[in-house]
Amino acid sequence: MTASIRERMAVLISRALNDREVVLTGAASAIPLAACLLARQRHAPGLTVLGAGVYINPGRLVPEFTAGWDCHPQAIADMSDVFAVTELGIDVMFYGGMQIDRHGSINLHQIRKGDGIIAGPGLANTMLGHTARRTILYTERHERRTLVDAVDFVSVVGHRYRGRSRAELGLPNEGPALLVTPDALMRPDADGTLGVELVHSGAAWADLRDRTGWDIGEAPPPARFEISDEELDILRRVVDPRGLLR
Amino acid sequence: MAQETSLAAFAQSVGDVTSVALGGMLLENRPSALVRALIRSGRGGLFVTSAPAGSWDIDVLIAAGLVKTVRVPHVSFAVAGTAPATKAAKENGSVAFDPVDEALLLGGYLAASAEADIQLLDNLGVSDFASENPLLIKVGDHQGVGPLRVDLALLHAQYGDAEGNLVHVGSRWADLLIARAAKRVVAQVDKIVPARVTAKLGVTVPGYLVDEIVETPLGAHPTGSVGAYVADLAHLAEYQAAVKAGSFSSYADRYITPDHDAYVAELGTARHAALSAEAQS
């Protein structure tokens, strides 16, 4: 069996989640949600998943998460709970972005275009970017217009903001711990710049460099990606029997 | 105690409302039938707010030219794509969009429900959104947001009773917070049931917060109603295409001008059955 791009991304994210952590996915977040459900089935049975913040430990993937489908949650909360848990902090928050930059800052608000803007949808929960212990970034587009050197608008700050580090800004917690794209897994270096730890798509390094908005180095990393039969079997048989990630 | 009403009576009673909060979240539990009635009322110049994520309901009010200001952090059709009128209004500046995230929005509802001058928000951090945000109030070493009160709240729930008690099958999202912050609350429900049934199911918004209730089967369409029907992604695509092509008036003639019975009939029983089957899968 060959895993699809979205299945590979879900597997990579699942491996970054730990048992007994509390994680929150956004509303339209099939890949992180699949990752969470896979982690609960394998190595993190005590993981608590706040689906769209309110659907606690969803039992299944659904075509659209906040659109009337029943995700079979263990419990249901509301937005006052989400407000409280945002203030209190959790372990992991997932973010995507119209733009994601070298330091892991994300932009969901607006992109400059000539004298005007291209408007984004906006972002509901920005605070978990620093009240969560760490964030996990993902995008389904590994291309220069998404992976930019510096975002046009900082919706959630990554490892640097206007030249200052998270520590200098007084931001607690880790910030972006990894970025998963359709081609690569990236982690921040000591300076907070995202570098490629793993290429999981088979893309040529020159091609990947060309599609990344910052310098990712001359040579690819040696690490190889392998997905186990067990991971793919659980993903397809238990987590995603409808094949939404395929 | 709530009064049972009709969509026509609601449209005639909108009056001089200037601010509206819409219940539900993203593509779920949006009070779409009431939004269509609000558009038929012709009331414009509206301040529109919601739970932290809105979709078709906010977009169609913008497309109809009835919105002056939006205070909603995220507006999209989720996997179905862009909210076309909202995107265009942001880009051409025809509608004002308050710079809020979830905490600033919900903090406003919390301050209103507590009759407080401020809800503290000391964890906003730094970003282009949070830095020097005009909605922030500074009090000594602290910061926060003032109360967000609205003239009118429109909610959708799966069940309700004649007393106005509501039952949400999925999350009630911010509906309770919104109801506490509104002068007038009008709720649409898929089905009105006896009070003994709502009590047994578990009331999620108490009737003393609800002024009027109306039964609207398929009333959240084209968004979903948990357990009853899912969002109609094909209809949302049809709406997006109409707005992008500059033919919103044709969409409105077909889907907004008619009353709710005609709207449901226009959709057809086969589509209704398919959306319901998905919700119950």
Interface residues (C-beta under 8 A of the other chain):
Chain A: A27 A28 A30 A52 V54 Y55 P63 E64 F65 T66 A67 G68 W69 D70 I76 A77 D78 M79 S80 V82 F83 T86 E87 L108 H109 Q110 G116 I117 I118 A119 P121 G122 L123 A124 N125 T126 M127 G129 H130 T131 F153 V154 S155 V156 V157 Y161 L169 L171
Chain B: M25 L26 L27 E28 N29 A51 P52 A53 V72 P73 H74 V75 S76 A78 V79 A80 T82 A83 T86 K87 K90 E91 F97 D101 E102 A103 L106 G107 L110 N123 L124 G125 V126 S127 D128 F129 A130 G170 S171 R172 W173 A174 D175 L176 L177 A220 T223 G224 S225 V226 G227 A228 Y229 V230 A231 L233 L275 E278 A279 Q280 S281
